[in-house]
């Protein structure tokens, strides 16, 4: 399957941590990505994780991957108002030869000052 | 290094007309992808071009087509426009030899069909 699911909305207070969750159904996924989309803009690659990894940390961002449950999460520490955006998780499946990305529905993060 | 560029930024057409959207990939990237982001429908894969050939297409009708030029830039053509074609069209490029399959996106073209 190609379904990638995310919750639609998340609100957090400035300075708190945000956790955005994603589930996917295809265990053949090779890489999983997090993209950020600010209003009126394209997608900015935030981070990615290879499917044989459990965790990846990059400054304020921590990605956790539970391959058994097909669950991916993005934690943003010390969330700032500039983090308000839509966050998409995406998977790529090189084995299919397609190499295109399958995106979740996106989670709209609102940071309350 | 310049990122992926798209033109025009906005495009307004009427039903039945044709639209042409353009994309220039990052220098050195040979693969170009097109995605449609319609309101409430998320991002849907449209087309993938690599080395001038169409390699894969998503679940869209044939009136969505395109091409890739020798300089790896790409055009997306949408014929016989329908109201539901109104969306943000995003182009992404990828370096084919990249191990991590990362795609880098342009700012998009917002197509409005009246």
Interface residues (C-beta under 8 A of the other chain):
Chain A: X30 X31 X33 X35 X41 X42 X43 X44 X45 X48 X50 X88 X90 X92 X94 X97 X98 X99 X100 X101 X102 X103 X104 X105 X106
Chain B: X4 X6 X31 X33 X35 X42 X43 X45 X48 X55 X56 X58 X90 X92 X94 X100 X101 X102 X103 X104 X105 X106 X107 X108
